[in-house]
Amino acid sequence: MPEVNSWQICRECLANAEEHIRAAQFTNENGQFFVPKQISVRQLWGACWHVSSLFAASLNIGTFGVFWWYLPLHVSRFYEEIVDLESKAKVVLERTPSLTVNWGGQVLRERELINTATVMTHLWNLDDKSRTPYSHYLRSMTLLAKNDIFQQFENNCMEELYLALREGLQVYRDWDGTGSFEDALQRCLSDLLLTLMGVT
């Protein structure tokens, strides 16, 4: 499997969304962003964080994978070393199963980068109300990245994904919010599966 320079990929993907970034008054040259003088230093944190979070959501959705700034480190042990003083033997205590998830050895290819740029373009053009499902989605990714033996967030992750799904069905008018959510979801998934299978 070829080695992937993740920063280079991120730069290329962001370059694909250049016109939308320019519309938000950022300029992009070879993956480097230049902020216009109209954005003060006080506004810089929020503006940059907004672009970063949109890109993180786009990369996760566009690849059907998990990309985050970090992943949990303490997934099975809460100590560095335990030694039996009498036998001088090391003792290993671990949580079973560990809190790791095997995401597979996926590689970012052109298709995933195109998907990511498409998702980022879509997210960039949404109003605040329409971004609500993606806020829940990002919160679930945040909790997943913080899920470790000190504090487990599996239930919270599932709740946020569920809320993202409910809000998404309403935003995209697949559910009116009053009828049966389960029926609306089944219709939506059936239509999606038929589309993916090429049946119209």
N, C-alpha and C positions, 0 to 999 in steps of 0.2 A: 504494500500500500504506500503510495507516495506521501512524503511529508508535506503538510499543508501549513503555509504561513498564514495564521489566522488574521493578523493585522492587515496583511496585503489583501486578503479576501474581503475584509470589512471595508477597506478603502475602495476596492473595486465596486463593491455593492453600493456604497454610498455615492460613488461617482455616477452610477446608473440612475440614482434618484436626484441628480444634480438640479434639474429644473425646478423641482418642488422645494428643494432646500433653498434655492435662489429666491423662490417666491416668498420664503419666510425671512428673507433678507440676510441669509448666510451666503457666502460665496465659497465655492469648492474648487481648489486647484490641486490635482493629483492627490486627492484624499485628505488634503489639509484644509481646515475650515478657517475662514476669516470673518470675523464678526464686524458688522458696520459700526461706524462711530455713534450712530443713534442709540445703540444698546450700551447702557452705562455699566460700570463694573458691578453695581448692585444688582442689575438685571442679568448679568452674565451667568451666574449659577443656574437660575431657573431656565434660561434659554438653552444652555448646554445640556442640562439634565433632561429637558423635554426631548431634544434630539436623540440623546443616548437611550432614553427609555423607549421611544418609538422604534429605534433601530433594534433594540433587544427584543421587543415584542415581534417585530417583523422577521427577525432571524429565526426565532423559535417557531413562529407560525409557518413561515415560508419553507422551512426544512423539515417540519414535523419532528423536530429534535429539541434538545435542551442546551441552550447557550446562556451562560450567565457569567458574572464577574468572578464568581468563585463557587465552589461546591463544598458541602460539609466535610470537615476533616475527622471529627470524632464520631464515627459511625458504628464503632463496636467496643472501644475502650475509653475509659475515663482517667487512665493513669499512664505513666511512662514505663514503670517497671515494678514488679512485685517479686520479692525473693524470700524463700523459706529460710529463716535464719539457722535452723538446725542442719538441714541438708545442703544449704547453699544453692539449691535449685531454683530456677526461675519458675514462677507460677503465672499462667496465662488465664485470665478471666475475660471472656468476651460475650457480648450480647449476640444471641443467635435467634433469628438471622440478623446479620448486620443491616444497617440502614442504607446500604449502597443499592443502586439500581444499575443494572447492566443496560446501557443505552446502545450497545453495539458499536462496532468500529466504523461508523459512517464517515463518508468523505463528502466534503462540499464540492459539488460539481456545478456546471453552468446552469442547469435546470433549477437547482436550489437557489442560486444567486438571482436568477430571473424572478423566481417566486418571491424571494425576499424583497427585491426592488418593487415588485408589483404590490405586495402587502404594504410596504412603507408608503408608497404613493397613495394607496387607499386610505391608510390611517391619517396621513398628512392632511387629507381633504375632508375629514369628518368634523362635525361640530362637537361641542363638549358632550351633549346628551348621547350622541351616537358612539362616543368613545367609552361609555360606561362599561360595556362588556369586556373591553380590552383592559380597562383598569382592574377589573376582577381577575382577568387572566394574568396580568403582570403581578398582582398580589399573590396569586397561587404560585408563580415561579419564584417569587421572593421567599415565600414560606418553604418551598421545596429546597431552596438553597440553604436555608437555615435549619432544616430538619436534621437533628442529631440526637445523640443519647442524652444530652442535657435538657432538651425540650423537643418533643416530637409534635410535628404539625401536620401529620397525614390527614386527619379529619378536617383541619382548617383548609388545607389544599383542596380537598374534595368539595368543601362547601363553596370556596371561591370559584372553582371550575363550574359547579352547578349554577351559581349565580351568573357567571359569564354566559352560560348556555341559555338560561331563562331570558336574560337581558338581550342577548343576541337575537333570539327568536322574535322578540318584540321590536327591536331596532330594525330588523330586516323584514318585518311585517309577515312573519310566518306564524305568529301567534298574537292574538289580541289582548292577552293578559287576563282574560276572564273565562274562556273556555278551558277544555281539558289540555293541560300542558303536555301530558303523555301522548295524546292523539296528535297534537301539533308536531311534537318531536318525531314521532313515527312517520308522519307524512313527509317531513323535511328530510329525514334520513333515507327514506325510500326514494324520494326524488334525487337525492345526492348519489345514492348507489346506482340508480338507473343512468344518471348522467355519466358517472365514472365508467360504467360498463358500455357506454355508447348507445344506450337504448333511449329513443325519444318517443 
